[in-house]
Amino acid sequence: MHLKDPKLYINRELSWLKFNTRVLEEAQDSSNPLLERLKFIAIYGTNLDEFYMIRVAGLKKLFKYRIRVTGPDKMTPLEQLEAIRSYLHQEKQTLQNTFDEIVAKLRKEGLELKNYKELDSKTKKEINEYFFSNLYPVIVPIAVDATHPFPHLNNLSFALVLKLEDASHPGDIKFGLVRIPRVLPRFVQTGNTYIPIETIVQAHLESLFPGYKILSSAPFRVTRNADIEIEEEEADDFMELLEEGLKLRRRGEIVRLEIGENADEDLIAFLNDHLNVDEGDIYKYRIPLNLGALWEIVSNKKFAHLLFEPYTPKILPPLDSGEPIFSIIDHEEIMLYHPYESFDPVVKFIKEASRDPDVLAIRMTLYRVGRNSPIVKALINAAESGKQVTAMVELKARFDEENNLIWAKELEKAGAHVIFGIPGFKVHAKIAQVIKRDGDRLRQYVHVATGNYNPQTAKIYTDVSLFTADKNITEDATRFFHFLTGFSKKTKLKTLYMSPFQIKPKLLQLIDEERKKGKEGHIIAKMNALVDADVIEALYKASMAGTKIDLIVRGICCLRPGLTDVSENIRVISIVGKYLEHARIFYFKHSEPKLFIASADWMPRNLERRIELMTPIFDTEIAERLYEILQIQLKDNVKARELQPDGNYIKVQRESGKPKINSQELMEEYVKLLYNAHHKNTTNKAKRLARRLLKES
């Protein structure tokens, strides 16, 4: 078969929808605690918001400009849009039924979600007082007629649309809106009851429009194109250009309308006269709009027993000794696997560097750092104390641009040298370098990772961190930062691999080397997404030669496994569970070294349009640990779903007599065992026990 045949490739947008369905399946899973199930509904909703803001908006733009073919599957933008709409309209019923089931079960636990109309008279009186004291002064009633134009609605803004009749002139029909500002809570809480704010406002509409009879009303929400396009013509004006782009995001073209199921056709027609949304992108829901706001309910500490049992990330030897982190790294390389192992040593690495009088320079890439970042604060302190601080702040980190802009300005103010990216490329690499004076020479230390320098996401994302003083890596780190800060046509590193110049050719070479080994070859690759057509074609060729290929791909996968004579030696699983699988780990049986970690997924954007890093793992013990992580995940028969040739996923079935293996729970137990054993001075025994536990699994 011709390996460029479109039938061999799954459309990336439809593959993403399947991923979000797997998130929804976690909300349906009765073995998950109730508030965790509600949390998965919230994640499903915010995922879908972003998908419409970026991916659907992009397809609409391609359709508008009459671009016909967009990927190796050869689906046109219009075919993709129609498939997306069909898929989501069908899945809507499952979403609503799942939500209703969870709400009904929460009610039995004493946690209620009720509309205003369902409240008893005593509670209604309390909520009425709340409306007039807390909501009435803030919400905005808006008339829409010849003298009152339809207002601008920001991206993801939430409002009510209503049809009114003048009480003194029967038959005089008007339309209006009530904007519900984001500063207000999505749900009003009284005791253990949460009331959607729009149902409270709906009950008081006549007080907002005195002299008018309310004929009908419905909540609605709009989604706009939120993809910022910035022409990077003048580096000096980059921050200004970004600020302008963020303003434009609020005014992007409207790509979706969500509206309450009770909305009559007059209300929808009135809205769409002004919004001009394609009929297929109008979604009617009987459940509350803005599912992401369900976090307000999930975070109720009184019902924490309805969440997963909390797990505290551990600090394992030798990092728990209290010894300065640089002294520890002098003696050995250290790998951390978050969130099972604490992110605190990464923060400590930068904090100690900022305070150490012998540290001369700190260099870092910052992609998503969070709002209250202890790492950036340490960099600011270091810069203010006279150290040379270089920070590559990626201002194009989608949906974190504003946050990164604030930190960039603070760093500049402190005297740090701040770089705002490379023209034409996003810098997605995760690396930090510390240069320290040791007598009459310099020592260099590097932290390289698969995830962001964000202590908050490090508690819920699985990622790999590596601390090293290996001269080959530290010298490459210097070359890397020199490349970022200066003019350089020498774009190749010696030990690390950097995209867009080195990672893809290296991956293709590694895959081909395994192909040449035929049935003796083995590839295991864990990543977030597999999209790149050249890489997929190379994997197909390796499979056709008999090479065994195991892929652990959390999200999008455009490769079709299990096709006769093409991909029958390829298995693809996706793990969706308590933690978001974010680490990129690659194993090639006949390579030396065999293991690599990377910031890059196997997507064209990561391999061809971003600055990324892939790090070879030379330390045999660390390589063994990474291999074990891959093996555990491949044996998962609780949270793993296996991709079928038709693009659907089915839950991995547990073989008769085999134990249940939830890879994430197993890793928690493994790290806990090591941690507890160390505090009982039985570390070696614990390691043996832990290894046996993993092997038996």
C-alpha positions, 0 to 999 in steps of 0.5 A: 500500500502507498504510505501516503494514502489518506486512508492510513491517517486519522484526522487530527481534529477528530482524533482530538474529539476522541480524546475529549470523549475519553475525558468524558468517560472518566466523568461517567466512570462510577469507580471515580469519586463523585466530585472527581467525576464533576471535575472531569465534566469541567475539564471536558468543557474547558477543553472544548472551549479552547478547541473551538477558540483555536482549532474550529476558528482556524478551520473556519478561516481556512474555509473562508480563504478556500484552502482545500486540503489541510493534512495527510488524511486529505479532509477539506476544512468544510468536511472537518467542520461538518464532522466536528459539528455532527460529533459534538451534537451527538455527544451532547446527550451523553454529556447532559445525561452524565451531568444529571446523573452526577448531580442526582448522586451529589444530592444524596450526599447533601451537596445540591445544585438547584435552580431558583424555582426549585428553592423553598420559600425561606431560601428564595427570600434569602436569595432575593435579598442577595440579588438586590444587595449583590447582583442588582447593582452589578449586572447590566440590563441592555435594551436593543433597538434603533437607538440602542445598538447590539453591544460587543460581547467579549470572548466567553462572555455570559448573558441572558437574552430576553423578549419583552412586551411593553405593559402599556402597549400590548403587542409592542415586542422588544428584545434585550440582554442582561450581561452577567459580569465575570466578577460575579460567581457562576453559582450562588452558594447558600449552605450546601446548595449551589444556584446557577446565577442566571436562574436568579437573574431570570426570576428578577428580570421584571425588576430590571425592566420595569413596565415590561412583561417578560415573554421569554428568556434564555442564558447564552454564551459566545465563543470567539476566535482567540488565536492571536496572529502577531507579525514580528517585524520589529523586535523592539515593539514585540510586547506592544504587539502582543498587548494589542493582540490580546485586545483583539482576541476579545473582538475575534470573530464569533465561532460558537453560540451556546444557549439554554434549551428553553430558548424559543426560535425568536430569541435565537433568530434575534441573537443570530441576526447580530452574531451571524453564527453558522447553524451547526455551531449553535448548541442548545443545552439543558445543563448550565453553560460554562462547565469550567465554572463547576470548579467552584463546586469541586473546590468545596472543602467540606466535601473533600471526601468525594475527591481522590484521596490526596497524595503528597509528592515526596522528596526522595534521597539524596535531595532530602538530606538538607545538603546544598543541591549543587553539592548533590548534583556534583556527585550524581545525576538526579531524575524526578518523576512529577507529581509523584516526586515533589517539584520543590527541588526544582524551585530550590535549585533556582532559589539557592542559585539566587542567594549563593554569592558564588553563583554568577549567572542563571539562565532559564526558558519560561513558557507557563510559569503560573501567576504567583511564581516562586521561580520568577520571584527568585530570578528577580531577587537574583537580578536585583542582587547583581547576578547575570539573569537571562530569561527567555519568556515565551510571550506566545504561550497560548492563554498565558500571554498576559501572565508572561507579559507581566513577569517579563516586565517585572524581570526587566525592571529588576535588571534581568536580560529578557528575551521575548522569543525567536522570530517565527518560532515558539520557544517550548524547550524547558531548561535552566542553567546555573553558572557558579564560581568554584575557586579559580574555575567555573562549574555549570549545572543544568535542569532539563525537563519535559514540563513547565516551570510551574509548581501548581501544574507540577502537582497534576501533570506527570513530567520528568526532571533531570538535574545534571553537571555532565560537561557535555550537557552543560556546554550544550546548554551554553550553546543553546542560550547563546543561540537564543540571545545572539545571532548564530547560524550554527544551530546544532548542539553536540549532545542535546538535540534541538528542533527545528534542526535536529530532533526530527532527523534524529527521530527518523534515524532512530526509527530507521535503525530499529526498522533495520533490526526487523523483529529484533527491533523495539520502539516505545514512545510516550507523548501527548500527540502524534501527528507528523506524517513523516514520523508516522510513515517511518513507523509504518515502515518499521512495523512492515519490517516486523519491528515491535512498536508500543505508543503511549499517546495521551491525546491526538494520534493520527496513526492507524494501528493494526492495519494488515501489512502496514501497522499490525506491529503497532499498538497505541494506548491512551491513559486518562486518569487522576493526573494529566500524562504530560511526559515525553519519554522515548525508548529505542532498543538498539540505540546507545543510549536507549532512552531520551526525554523531550519537551517535544511531541511528535507534531509538525509544530514541535518538530519544525516550528518550535525551539524544543530540546530532546535529552539523551539519558546516559545514566544507567540507573535513570534509564532503567527507571524511565524504562520501568515507567514505560513498562508500567504504563503499557501494562495499565488495564484500568485507565488505558484505552487502546486505539482501534484501526477505525479511530475509536478507542476501547478500554483495555480488557484485563486478562483473567487472573491478572491483577488490576493495574492502574499505572498512576496508582501504582506509581504513587505506591512505588514512591510512597514505599521508597519514601517510607523505607528511607525514613525507616533506614531500609532503603535498599530493601524497599528498592528491591520490594518496589522493583518486585512489585513493578515486575509482578505487575 
